[in-house]
Amino acid sequence: MLTAGNVSDVKDAPALLERAGRMRYLLGDKGYDADRLRRALREAGTTPVIPARRNRKRAIRFDKDRYRGRHLIENAFCRLKDFRRVATRYDKLAANFLSGVALATAIAFWL
């Protein structure tokens, strides 16, 4: 179950990953560098592509070539947030919000 309020994404990640289904790789930034998350991903058969935080005592290897592609995902979200309705989440119902995201995606990436 997802928590409400101002909570770190890494705490809600297991619930979101469970809903996402099977995947080969998970790209994440340093904010997702947690041993518990890495262990859960590996148990599910997913390879974490997450760089280690600077204060980690033991270095963790990750696929730097695959991680470079993460900026494409970030750019897509940035482009969607150009649409005010998506960025500010005017819609109260999830179905209406998803419809707005779908329209913004069609306009932003198709036109």
C-alpha positions in Angstrom: 0.0 0.0 0.0 1.3 3.4 -0.9 1.8 5.9 1.9 0.5 9.4 2.0 2.3 12.6 2.7 5.9 13.6 2.3 7.7 10.3 2.3 10.9 9.2 0.5 10.3 7.5 -2.8 12.5 4.6 -1.8 10.1 3.6 0.9 7.2 3.4 -1.6 9.3 1.7 -4.3 8.6 -1.9 -3.4 4.8 -1.3 -3.7 5.3 0.5 -7.0 7.6 -2.2 -8.4 5.1 -4.9 -7.4 2.5 -3.2 -9.6 4.9 -2.6 -12.5 5.5 -6.3 -13.1 8.6 -8.1 -14.3 11.5 -6.0 -15.8 15.1 -6.7 -16.7 16.6 -3.4 -15.5 15.6 -0.6 -13.2 17.3 2.7 -13.8 17.4 5.1 -10.8 19.3 8.0 -9.4 21.4 8.0 -6.2 18.2 8.7 -4.2 17.3 5.0 -4.7 20.6 3.7 -3.5 19.4 1.4 -0.6 20.5 -2.1 0.2 16.9 -3.2 0.8 15.7 -2.0 -2.6 18.7 -3.6 -4.4 18.1 -6.9 -2.6 14.4 -6.8 -3.5 15.2 -6.1 -7.1 17.7 -8.9 -7.4 15.2 -11.4 -5.8 12.7 -10.4 -8.4 15.2 -11.0 -11.2 15.8 -7.3 -12.0 19.2 -5.8 -12.4 19.5 -2.4 -10.5 21.2 0.3 -12.5 21.7 2.7 -9.6 24.9 4.6 -8.8 26.1 4.5 -5.2 25.8 7.5 -3.0 28.9 9.4 -2.2 28.9 8.4 1.5 28.7 4.7 0.8 31.7 2.9 2.3 31.8 0.1 -0.3 31.7 1.0 -3.9 28.9 -0.6 -6.0 29.3 -1.4 -9.6 26.6 -0.5 -12.1 26.2 -0.4 -15.9 27.3 3.2 -16.7 26.4 2.8 -20.4 22.9 1.8 -19.6 22.6 4.6 -16.9 23.5 7.2 -19.5 20.1 6.6 -21.1 18.3 7.7 -18.0 18.3 11.3 -19.1 15.8 10.4 -21.9 13.3 9.4 -19.2 14.0 12.6 -17.3 13.6 14.6 -20.5 10.2 13.0 -21.2 8.9 13.9 -17.7 10.2 17.4 -18.1 8.4 17.7 -21.4 5.1 16.5 -19.9 5.4 19.0 -17.1 5.3 21.8 -19.7 1.6 21.1 -19.7 0.2 23.0 -16.7 -2.7 20.6 -16.1 -0.2 17.7 -15.7 2.4 19.6 -13.7 -0.1 20.9 -11.1 -2.4 17.9 -11.0 -5.7 19.8 -11.2 -7.7 16.6 -11.6 -8.8 14.9 -8.4 -9.6 11.6 -10.0 -6.8 9.4 -11.1 -8.7 8.4 -14.3 -9.0 12.0 -15.3 -5.4 12.8 -14.5 -4.3 9.7 -16.6 -6.4 11.0 -19.5 -4.7 14.4 -19.2 -1.3 12.7 -19.2 -2.3 10.6 -22.2 -3.4 13.8 -24.1 -0.2 15.7 -23.2 1.9 12.7 -24.2 0.1 12.5 -27.6 0.6 16.2 -28.2 4.2 16.5 -26.9 5.6 13.4 -28.6 3.5 12.9 -31.7 3.0 16.4 -33.0 
